Structure formats: structure tokens, C-alpha cells
Amino acid sequence: MQVPDVTAFRLDRAVERLDQQGINYYLKKVVARTTAAVISVQCQPQNYRVVKQVMDQDGLLELTVAPEMD
């Protein structure tokens, strides 16, 4: 299966593209250094960008996301 590169996509666009191709994924959100490096999140997809994507050992695509800056 060819996984599209959605790095730097707005999260809502990345999710749309992955869903169209039937690719399973989960999200991690970058947080402040004073807390854990990454955590599982729910977020408003239009306000986040994909900053990294990796396939985990279970074959799921992990998308690390960060809030867009104005």
C-alpha cells in the first residue's frame, strides 16, 4: 500500500486524503516541554498541521500535529 505524504498538510485535508485511500491513522499532538513530548488528542483539524508522519510497528500511520501559528 502506498501511503501519501501528508506532512505540512492542514490536518483536515490530510485526514480527508487518508480516509479516501482507506489508510488507518491516529493523531499525536505536540505539547509544551514541561509536559509529555506527545499525547493522544482530539483537536479542531482546520487549526492544526501535520508536522511528522511515521508508520508504527502495528502498521498504523502516526500523525504528529501542531497548532498553526498566525
C-alpha positions as a Markdown table, in Angstrom:
| # | Residue | x | y | z |
|---|---|---|---|---|
| 1 | Met | 0.0 | 0.0 | 0.0 |
| 2 | Gln | 1.4 | 3.4 | -1.0 |
| 3 | Val | 0.9 | 5.9 | 1.9 |
| 4 | Pro | 0.7 | 9.5 | 0.6 |
| 5 | Asp | 3.0 | 12.1 | 2.2 |
| 6 | Val | 0.7 | 14.5 | 4.1 |
| 7 | Thr | 3.4 | 16.2 | 6.0 |
| 8 | Ala | 2.7 | 20.0 | 6.2 |
| 9 | Phe | -0.9 | 19.5 | 5.1 |
| 10 | Arg | -3.6 | 21.1 | 7.2 |
| 11 | Leu | -5.0 | 18.3 | 9.3 |
| 12 | Asp | -8.5 | 18.4 | 7.8 |
| 13 | Arg | -7.0 | 18.0 | 4.3 |
| 14 | Ala | -4.6 | 15.2 | 5.4 |
| 15 | Val | -7.4 | 13.3 | 7.1 |
| 16 | Glu | -9.6 | 13.6 | 4.0 |
| 17 | Arg | -6.9 | 12.2 | 1.8 |
| 18 | Leu | -6.0 | 9.3 | 4.1 |
| 19 | Asp | -9.7 | 8.4 | 4.6 |
| 20 | Gln | -10.2 | 8.4 | 0.8 |
| 21 | Gln | -7.5 | 5.8 | 0.5 |
| 22 | Gly | -8.7 | 3.7 | 3.5 |
| 23 | Ile | -5.5 | 4.3 | 5.5 |
| 24 | Asn | -5.7 | 3.8 | 9.3 |
| 25 | Tyr | -4.1 | 6.5 | 11.4 |
| 26 | Tyr | -4.0 | 8.2 | 14.7 |
| 27 | Leu | -3.0 | 11.6 | 16.0 |
| 28 | Lys | -0.5 | 12.9 | 18.4 |
| 29 | Lys | -0.2 | 16.5 | 19.4 |
| 30 | Val | 3.0 | 18.4 | 20.2 |
| 31 | Val | 2.7 | 19.9 | 23.7 |
| 32 | Ala | 4.9 | 22.2 | 25.8 |
| 33 | Arg | 8.3 | 20.7 | 27.0 |
| 34 | Thr | 7.1 | 20.9 | 30.6 |
| 35 | Thr | 4.7 | 18.1 | 29.9 |
| 36 | Ala | 5.0 | 14.9 | 28.0 |
| 37 | Ala | 6.5 | 15.2 | 24.5 |
| 38 | Val | 3.4 | 13.9 | 22.7 |
| 39 | Ile | -0.1 | 12.9 | 23.8 |
| 40 | Ser | -3.1 | 11.5 | 22.0 |
| 41 | Val | -5.6 | 14.3 | 21.2 |
| 42 | Gln | -8.8 | 15.4 | 19.8 |
| 43 | Cys | -8.5 | 18.8 | 18.0 |
| 44 | Gln | -10.1 | 21.1 | 15.5 |
| 45 | Pro | -8.5 | 19.8 | 12.3 |
| 46 | Gln | -8.6 | 23.1 | 10.5 |
| 47 | Asn | -6.3 | 24.7 | 13.2 |
| 48 | Tyr | -3.6 | 22.1 | 13.0 |
| 49 | Arg | -0.9 | 21.0 | 10.6 |
| 50 | Val | 0.8 | 17.6 | 10.2 |
| 51 | Val | 4.5 | 18.0 | 11.2 |
| 52 | Lys | 5.6 | 14.4 | 11.0 |
| 53 | Gln | 4.2 | 11.1 | 9.9 |
| 54 | Val | 5.6 | 7.6 | 10.7 |
| 55 | Met | 4.3 | 4.1 | 10.4 |
| 56 | Asp | 4.2 | 2.4 | 13.8 |
| 57 | Gln | 5.1 | -1.2 | 14.5 |
| 58 | Asp | 1.4 | -2.2 | 14.3 |
| 59 | Gly | 1.1 | -0.8 | 10.8 |
| 60 | Leu | -0.9 | 2.3 | 11.8 |
| 61 | Leu | 0.1 | 5.7 | 10.5 |
| 62 | Glu | 1.0 | 8.1 | 13.3 |
| 63 | Leu | 0.5 | 11.8 | 12.5 |
| 64 | Thr | 2.1 | 14.3 | 14.8 |
| 65 | Val | 0.3 | 17.6 | 14.6 |
| 66 | Ala | 0.9 | 21.1 | 15.9 |
| 67 | Pro | -1.3 | 24.2 | 16.0 |
| 68 | Glu | -1.0 | 26.6 | 13.2 |
| 69 | Met | 0.6 | 29.9 | 14.1 |
| 70 | Asp | -0.8 | 33.2 | 12.9 |
